[in-house]
Amino acid sequence: MKHIKMFGLLTLVAASLMAVAGSAYGAPTLTSPSGTEYTGFVEATLESGTSALLKAGIEDKCTASLVAGPVITNNETHARGSVESAALKFEKCTADTETLRGGELTISPAGVVTATAFEVTVNDTSLGISCVYGGGPTGTALGTLTGGTPAKLTVNTTKLKKISGGFFCAVEGTWTANYVVTTPGTLLLS
């Protein structure tokens, strides 16, 4: 009888450990709806009544901006998506602003968003100044994604890497903005 009780106890412990390990393993970073891995398209626009502010020797305020692209990878360590140059837009700006090169966004399970390879130029045509900044090959932390209905992306970086530009262009640029995820309607972090 003693062996049967011991076997029963060991079976209960083993089942409990398997349940804990199973729930922690393989959970995707992004879910929509809750608990369902999201691998679709993500689109975020500026929060109503706000603007994106780019500072890079030239101060540039944009009242319309878009970040969009498909989720390529979504696992327990990160979600990664590609954003083509046409899907990173800054419009209605105080300076001539154009995305020269797309890149990738990576989101950690804690919601930290990192940009890699992007290149955006800010031009002051009246002064003949052109400054190009981006995420660089190693990436730049942009801000934080907060899951919800809708999810929100807060961009607040002071470390945009200078790609090119004269001495009027700062060594590092900044980008601050508040975005609302419009697609999907609900986007959660696991």
C-alpha positions as CSV (number, residue, x, y, z in Angstrom):
1,M,0.0,0.0,0.0
2,K,2.9,2.3,0.8
3,H,4.3,2.0,-2.7
4,I,0.9,2.7,-4.3
5,K,0.6,5.9,-2.3
6,M,4.2,6.9,-3.2
7,F,3.5,6.2,-6.9
8,G,0.3,8.2,-6.8
9,L,2.1,11.2,-5.2
10,L,4.9,11.0,-7.8
11,T,2.4,10.9,-10.6
12,L,0.6,14.0,-9.2
13,V,3.9,15.9,-8.9
14,A,4.9,14.9,-12.5
15,A,1.6,16.0,-13.9
16,S,1.8,19.3,-12.1
17,L,5.3,20.0,-13.4
18,M,4.2,19.1,-17.0
19,A,1.2,21.5,-16.7
20,V,3.4,24.4,-15.6
21,A,6.1,23.7,-18.2
22,G,3.5,23.3,-21.0
23,S,1.8,26.6,-20.1
24,A,5.1,28.5,-20.1
25,Y,6.6,27.0,-23.3
26,G,5.8,28.3,-26.7
27,A,3.5,31.1,-25.9
28,P,3.5,33.7,-28.7
29,T,4.5,37.3,-27.9
30,L,1.5,38.8,-29.7
31,T,-2.1,37.4,-29.4
32,S,-5.4,38.4,-30.9
33,P,-7.8,37.5,-29.5
34,S,-6.4,36.6,-26.1
35,G,-4.5,33.3,-26.2
36,T,-4.5,33.0,-30.0
37,E,-1.2,33.6,-31.8
38,Y,-1.4,36.6,-34.1
39,T,0.4,36.4,-37.5
40,G,-1.5,39.0,-39.5
41,F,-0.9,42.6,-40.5
42,V,-0.4,45.3,-37.9
43,E,-1.2,49.0,-38.7
44,A,-0.7,51.9,-36.3
45,T,-1.6,55.6,-36.9
46,L,-0.9,58.7,-34.8
47,E,-3.3,59.0,-31.8
48,S,-6.0,61.6,-32.6
49,G,-5.0,65.2,-31.8
50,T,-1.3,64.3,-31.4
51,S,1.8,64.7,-33.6
52,A,5.1,62.9,-34.2
53,L,8.2,65.0,-33.4
54,L,11.5,64.3,-35.1
55,K,14.5,66.2,-33.9
56,A,17.8,65.8,-35.7
57,G,19.4,69.2,-35.9
58,I,16.1,70.1,-37.7
59,E,12.9,70.0,-35.7
60,D,10.1,68.4,-37.7
61,K,6.5,68.1,-36.5
62,C,4.2,65.8,-38.4
63,T,0.4,65.6,-37.7
64,A,-0.1,62.3,-39.7
65,S,2.1,59.2,-39.5
66,L,1.7,55.5,-40.2
67,V,3.6,52.4,-39.2
68,A,2.4,49.1,-40.9
69,G,3.6,45.7,-41.8
70,P,3.1,41.9,-41.5
71,V,4.1,39.9,-38.5
72,I,6.9,37.5,-39.7
73,T,7.9,35.8,-36.5
74,N,5.8,35.4,-33.3
75,N,7.2,33.2,-30.6
76,E,7.9,33.2,-26.9
77,T,11.0,35.4,-27.2
78,H,9.8,38.1,-29.6
79,A,7.5,39.1,-32.4
80,R,9.2,40.5,-35.5
81,G,7.6,42.3,-38.5
82,S,8.9,43.9,-41.6
83,V,7.9,47.5,-42.5
84,E,8.5,48.6,-46.1
85,S,9.6,52.2,-46.8
86,A,6.1,53.0,-48.1
87,A,4.5,51.7,-44.9
88,L,6.5,54.1,-42.6
89,K,5.0,57.5,-43.4
90,F,5.4,60.9,-42.0
91,E,2.9,63.4,-43.5
92,K,1.7,66.9,-43.0
93,C,5.2,67.8,-41.6
94,T,6.9,71.1,-41.0
95,A,9.9,69.8,-42.9
96,D,10.2,67.6,-46.0
97,T,10.3,64.1,-44.5
98,E,10.7,60.8,-46.4
99,T,11.4,57.2,-45.5
100,L,14.3,56.1,-47.7
101,R,14.5,52.5,-46.5
102,G,12.2,50.2,-44.6
103,G,13.3,47.8,-41.9
104,E,12.1,45.5,-39.1
105,L,10.4,46.1,-35.8
106,T,11.0,43.6,-33.0
107,I,8.7,43.4,-29.9
108,S,9.7,41.7,-26.7
109,P,7.2,39.9,-24.5
110,A,7.5,43.0,-22.2
111,G,6.5,45.3,-25.1
112,V,9.9,46.9,-25.8
113,V,9.9,47.8,-29.5
114,T,13.3,47.9,-31.4
115,A,13.8,49.2,-34.9
116,T,16.5,47.9,-37.3
117,A,17.7,49.2,-40.6
118,F,15.2,52.1,-41.1
119,E,16.4,55.3,-42.8
120,V,14.3,58.5,-42.7
121,T,15.5,61.8,-44.1
122,V,14.5,65.2,-42.8
123,N,15.2,68.1,-45.1
124,D,15.1,71.8,-44.5
125,T,15.0,72.9,-48.2
126,S,15.3,76.7,-47.3
127,L,18.6,76.0,-45.6
128,G,19.8,73.2,-47.9
129,I,20.1,70.8,-44.9
130,S,19.4,67.1,-45.2
131,C,19.7,64.7,-42.2
132,V,19.3,60.9,-42.5
133,Y,18.6,58.9,-39.3
134,G,17.6,55.3,-38.7
135,G,17.7,52.2,-36.5
136,G,21.0,51.1,-37.8
137,P,22.1,47.5,-38.3
138,T,22.1,46.6,-34.6
139,G,18.8,48.2,-33.8
140,T,17.5,51.1,-31.7
141,A,15.0,50.9,-28.9
142,L,12.0,53.0,-30.0
143,G,9.5,52.7,-27.2
144,T,6.8,50.4,-25.8
145,L,3.8,48.6,-27.1
146,T,1.0,48.3,-24.6
147,G,-1.6,45.6,-25.5
148,G,-5.3,46.4,-25.5
149,T,-8.4,47.3,-27.5
150,P,-6.8,49.1,-29.1
151,A,-3.1,48.5,-28.4
152,K,-0.9,51.6,-28.2
153,L,2.6,52.2,-29.3
154,T,4.5,55.0,-27.4
155,V,7.7,56.0,-29.4
156,N,10.2,57.9,-27.2
157,T,13.7,57.4,-28.4
158,T,16.7,59.7,-28.1
159,K,19.1,57.3,-29.9
160,L,18.2,57.4,-33.6
161,K,21.5,56.7,-35.3
162,K,22.8,59.4,-37.7
163,I,23.3,57.7,-41.2
164,S,24.4,60.8,-43.1
165,G,24.2,64.6,-43.0
166,G,26.4,67.6,-42.4
167,F,27.5,69.2,-39.2
168,F,24.1,70.9,-38.7
169,C,22.7,67.4,-38.2
170,A,22.8,66.1,-34.6
171,V,24.9,63.0,-33.8
172,E,21.8,61.3,-32.6
173,G,18.2,62.1,-33.5
174,T,15.0,61.8,-31.5
175,W,11.5,60.6,-32.3
176,T,8.5,61.0,-30.0
177,A,4.9,60.0,-30.9
178,N,1.9,58.2,-29.6
179,Y,0.3,55.6,-32.0
180,V,-2.9,53.7,-31.8
181,V,-3.0,50.2,-33.4
182,T,-5.9,50.2,-35.8
183,T,-5.4,46.7,-37.2
184,P,-6.1,44.3,-35.5
185,G,-8.6,45.9,-33.2
186,T,-7.3,44.0,-30.2
187,L,-3.6,43.2,-29.9
188,L,-2.3,41.7,-26.7
189,L,1.1,40.7,-25.3
190,S,1.4,37.3,-23.7
